[in-house]
Amino acid sequence: MSNLTDVNAEILAQLDKGSTIGISFIGAVASSMVYGVTCVQTFHYYRSPRVKTDQLWLRCTVLVLWLLDSAQSSFAIHLNYYYLIENYANPPGLLISTWSMPALIVMNALTSVLVKMFFTFRVWRLSQNVPIAGLCIFVTWACFVMTIYYPARMFSFHNLFDAESKLERYAVAGLALDAFAATLISSILIFYLYKGRSGMPRSDDMIGRLILLTVATGCLATLVAIGNLIAYVAAPQSLYVLFFHFLNAKMDANAIMTSLNSREYARQGSSYGKTLSTTVDSRTIPLSNFRAPAVERIYQGADNEAAVNSSEYKVDIDASYPK
């Protein structure tokens, strides 16, 4: 009994609760809040009239993302329940690697690859550049493989700290590729949108809205991915990385949800107060006549056409998600 007490005391002496189970709990609470946003976004998408004109694969993508996010939230709750409730006053239990941790990482990896491939498709629609799209695809799947390898190996370890020490290089590689892929795809999207400005105030206003949406959705997810990497490299013996890991996939999922639910905002003309659907004049000028023909492929799908109006012309632009 004395030996067991000594072991428990030694574990507690070496364990910083604030930077381990404490930050894990805070991350689970924060991710639950973001999960609520995901649910609202999903509900809003399926209630929108646009869902009827979206292709089946796009509607299924939203459903799959919501299911993955729900599973990830469940695993995060179980992970904290295991360490904080089941192993309360049981210090050796804090060293055990429970199944929900690698399962959570798998859910994150599946969400990440789905979201990144979605935005890679948009990169292709914008650029029509095979090497650039190929680079995005390669980095995305390399990230997926490295991320999946980590939890696959983690199942074979009983001790959490043994798993972390022996798999650290794979974790760093996966997190670095994730941050790089997110940065690469967001940067390319912003670059081609910016390049697609035509010099016409109203069409430029639409492109500005698209850039704003890309920055608001993609860059936030990118910052979380970078924070995930920094937290793991800077403090490998703590669980600060879990805080970002709980949020990472949810930011990715909400990037797609926000992008889909904000299509009307992107189509709403300019600050002159006229909506895109208002026809002022009789002449239609395709965007392919302008400096950046790639922009007309930016938003293919939901409505087929949108119009930017002025007293002399309206500009047709394909919607962003393919039929």
Secondary structure, DSSP 8 states (H G I E B T S, - for coil): -HHHHHHHHHHHHH--TIIIIIHHHHHHHHHHHHHHHHHHHHHHHHHSGGGGTS-HHHHHHHHHHHHHHHHHHHHHHHHHHIIIIITTT-GGGGGB--THHHHHHHHHHHHHHHHHHHHHHHHHHHH--HHHHHHHHHHHHHHHHHHHHHHHHHTT-SBHHHHHHHHHHHHHHHHHHHHHHHHHHHHHHHHHHHHT--S-HHHHHHHHHHHHHHIIIIIHHHHHHHHHHHHHHH-TTSSHHHHHHHHHHHHHHHHHHHHHHTHHHHHS--TTS--TT---SS-EEEGGGSS-GGGGGTB-SSSS-EEEE-SS-EEEE-BSS--
